[in-house]
Amino acid sequence: MLDIDRPYKNRVITVIYGLSDGRPDGDRMTTYYDVPADLLIAGLTEKMRGESKISPPDWAEHVKTGTHRERPPVQADWWLTRAAAILRKVAVKGPIGANRISQEYGGVKDRGVKKNKAVAGSRNISRKILQQLSDSGLVIDSMNTAGTVNRGKIVSPKGQSLLDEVAHSVRSEAEEKYPGLKGY
């Protein structure tokens, strides 16, 4: 009930958004937006181990991930971790292409006595991982309405369900690690 005598600026109106999907309140659907990225990427990496189409090429153990790096990665499964992180980035920021993804994984290049400079990461790594994700059916091309221009990659329904499934599986771990998430 509204109090007509009170001015508008002192009123607080709370609106609860959401659709009821028939689940109890504690069993809501979890999406990749609801869990922290570190836990989601770790879970996706474990899920992608069984995927035969996502595997590092022969040169992956010797290559740097950008001109701003001095050495190759030391983790044995860095390719799968990068693929999981790129799948999440495509879902969050898509449509996105290989050039923009390589910029996301860039850094600061140490140029000696000159000022440091921002550089992009390896476009070859970004492109190969996007190709592998496309071959496995996790991402698809986003075309304009006429179908003539490729705007970038977006997550496919298969990729969306994989992300949401992993997010739901790591939700309890996320609530333990970050107690503030229980309210969401």
GUMAR-912051 format. One record per residue: z, y, x of N, C-alpha, C in turn. Coordinates in pm, whole numbers, plus 50000, padded with zeros to 5 digits. Example, Ala and Ser with C-alpha at 12.3 -4.5 7.8 and 13.67 -1.06 7.14 Angstrom:
2
507804943151319507804955051230507804967051320/507084977551285507144989451367507875000351290/
***
This chain:
184
500004988450084500005000050000500005012350089/499115021650062499005033750143499945044550094/500515051550188501385062750156500525075450163/500275081550050499385093150041499975105250113/501295106550118501915118350176501815118550329/501645107050394501575106650541500185110550588/500105118150697498785121750749498075109450806/496745110350816495935099150859496235094851002/496515104251091496675100651232497925092151258/498865091951167500075084051188499995070151126/498935067251056498795054150994498265043951095/498745032251085498255021251168497705010651074/496445007851090495794997851007495404986351098/495874974651065495554962751144494564954351067/493464951151132492444942851071492294930451157/492334919051094492174906451166490764901451139/489994900251248488634895351237488614880351265/487664873651212487484859451241487124851951116/486434841251136486044832751026486894820251029/487284815850915488044803450908487074791850915/487294782951013486404771551027487094758550987/488224759650917488894747750868489864741550967/489954746851088490884741351187492224748351175/493284741451216494584748151222494534759451324/495444768951315495414780751401495474777351549/496224767151589496334763751730495144755951783/494214752151697493104743651737491774750951718/491764763851754490554771751739489494767151837/488244770451808487164767051897487254775652022/487164769452137487264776552263485874778652319/485564790852359484284793852421484504797552567/483424799252640483534802652782484084816652804/484144824852701484764837952713486294837152710/486824826152657488264824952634489054819752754/488384814452855489084808852971488674816553096/489534817053196489194823953321488034817153393/487274824953467486074819953532486384809353637/487494810753710487774801153816487994787053761/488694785853650488924772753591487664767253525/486884775953463485644771653399484654766553502/484494773853613483534769753715483964756753780/485264754853804485744742253861485464730553767/485684732653637485394722153539483914719253527/483084729753532481634727853526481124720353648/481704723253765481294716353887481534701353874/482694697653820482994683453801482044677053700/481694684353594480774679153492479364677453547/478954686653637477584686453690477384675953799/478454669853848478304659553952477454647953902/477524644853775476754633853720475304637453688/474984650153691473624654753659472714652153779/471704643853759470834640053871469854651053911/469524659853818468534670253848469114682153923/470444683053930471084693854004471674687854131/470944689554240471394684154368470904693454479/471674694354587471264703354696470044697954769/469134706754808468004702254890468474698655031/467574693155110467934688855246468394700455333/467814712055313468114723555398469404730655359/470064726655251471214733955199472424733655292/472564723555374473734722955462473594731955584/472394737155610472154745355729471904760055698/471764763655572471294777055536472464786355505/472294799055540473254809255500472934813355357/473924818755286473704822655148473244837155135/472994843755246472484857455245472474863255385/471794874455401471724880755533473044887055573/473934888955479475234894855508476234884455559/475874871855561476754861055607476434857555752/477444852955823477234848855961477034833855973/477604826055882477534811555891477234805455754/476784792855753476584786055625477934783055558/477944779855430479194776255363479804763655424/481134762855422481814751355480482154740755375/482134744155247482444734455142481284724555130/481634712055107480604701755094479834703054963/480494707654857479844708454725479534722754685/479214731354779478984745454746477774747154655/476794738354664475594739754580475954737854433/476764727654403477174725254264478064736454212/478934741654299479794752754258478954765054228/477954767954311477064779354287476254777254160/475804764954136475034762054014475904764253890/477164760153895478064762253782478324777153760/478494784553871478724798953859477484806053805/476304801653847475064807853797474884804553649/475214792453607475124789153464476034798153382/477234800753430478144809753360477594823953358/477024828653471476454842153477475284843553380/474444833253371473314833753278473834834653135/474904827353106475464827752971476064841352939/476744847453036477414860153011476454871953016/475534872053112474694883753137473234881853097/472864870353044471454867553016470864876452911/469564878452909468564872952999468644879153138/468574870453238468724874653377467794866153463/467274872153568466334865253655466924862353792/466114856153876466564851954009466894863954097/466134874754085466394886554169467744892754135/468044894254009469324900053968470504890854004/470294877753992471354868454030471614869154180/470554870454259470754871754403471514884554437/471314894954361472074907254382473544905254347/473804897154245475184894154206475934886954318/475224878754395475834871054503475594877354639/475284890054642475114897254768476434902054822/476344910754921477564915954980477244927255075/478194930155163478064941155257477634935555391/476544940955445476044936655575476654945355684/477234938955784477794945855899476644949055994/476364961956013475224965856096475674971656230/476804967356279477274972056409477854986056398/477324995556479477865009056479477335017356363/476275012556298475745019756182476605016656059/476415024655956477165022555832476785009155770/477775002955708477514990555636476584993255519/475874982955478474874984555374474944972755277/474784975355150474774964755049473444957455054/473514944155058472304935955058472454924954953/471324919854909471314909054811471534895754881/471944885854804472064872254855470694865854864/470674853054892469424845754907468734843954772/467514849254759466754847354637466224833154626/466024826654740465554812854738466604803654676/467844805454714468924797254656469024799854506/469004812454466469094815954323467934810154245/466734811154300465554806054232465594790854219/465964783954327466014769254323467064764354224/468214770754220469254766654126468804769353983/468174780753957467664783453822466604773153783/465754769153878464754758953848465414745653814/466464742053889467164729453862467884729953727/468474741553695469134742953565468114742253451/466914747653474465844746853373465374732453357/465194725453468464754711453460465764702653389/467034705753404468064697853336468264702153191/467604712953149467674717153009468864725952976/469544731353077470714739753051470364754353031/469244759053087468774772753065467304772253025/466874782452951465494783452907464994797552931/463674799452923463084812652939463254820852811/463464833852829463534843052717462284851652719/461454850152620460194857652614460334869352515/459464879452533459454890352437458864885452304/458854893852203458424889352071456954885252068/456134891352151454734887652155454504874952235/455494870952314455364858852394454574860852522/454454873252567453644876052685454464879052809/455704883452794456524887452908457794879052911/458074873253027459304865753046460394875653084/461414876852999462504886453023463574880853115/463594867753137464594861553221465074848653160/466144843253215466694830653167467884833253074/467984824952972469144825052884469654810652874/470864809052830471444795752820470874788752697/470564775852712470004768052602471144762752513/470824757152399471874751252316472624740052389/471914732252470472574721652548473544727852649/473114738652715473974745552810475164752052742/474934757652624476014763852547477074753652509/476634741952464477604731652426478354726452549/477674725452664478364721252786479414731452826/479074744252823480034754752856481244754652763/480984753452633482084753452537482944740852548/482304729452576483054717052593483984717852715/483474723052825484294724552945485394734952922/485064745852853486064756052824487184750352739/486844741952643487874735852559488734726052639/488114719152735488874709352813489824716052913/489504728152960490384734853057491304745052991/491254746152860492074756252793493574754052812/494024741652802495464739052819495904742352961/495074739153060495384742653199495414757853217/494504764753149494464779353158495694785553094/496164779852984497364785252919498604782853002/498624771853078499754769453169499734779353285/498554781353343498424789953460498584804653423/498034808653308498094822353261498744822453122/500074823953113500764822752984500324833152881/499754844152922499324854352827498134850252743/497454839452779496274835052704496624828052574/497864824152555498234816652434497994824552307/498014837652316497814845952198496364847252158/495474842252240494044843652208493534830752160/
***
